[in-house]
């Protein structure tokens, strides 16, 4: 069986073009505003942006958890 690439017509799953960190029940942009490409293991093509989180983002998540 052949599947369409994410984001293409006929794809069985869809992705946003960019994601954020999920902290305290909300989607939050990374503190430094940096992202990196999430690439498909099938063809190596980027299909969405993922936060390049830092210690500051981890601290925010820990503060929210406490």
C-alpha positions, 0 to 999 in steps of 0.5 A: 500500500502506498501513502500520500506524503503528509500535507498532500491531497489524500494523506491519511494524516495532516500536520500543522506547518509549525508547532509550539510547546504545550505548557500548562494546557496552552500552546506556547512559542519557544522562549528564543523563538527558534524552530527546526525542521522535522523531516520525514524518515521516508524521503528526508523532506521537511514537513513541519517546524518543531520548537528548538526549546532551551532550558528556559522552556524547560523551566517554564514547564517545570514552573507550570507543573509545580 
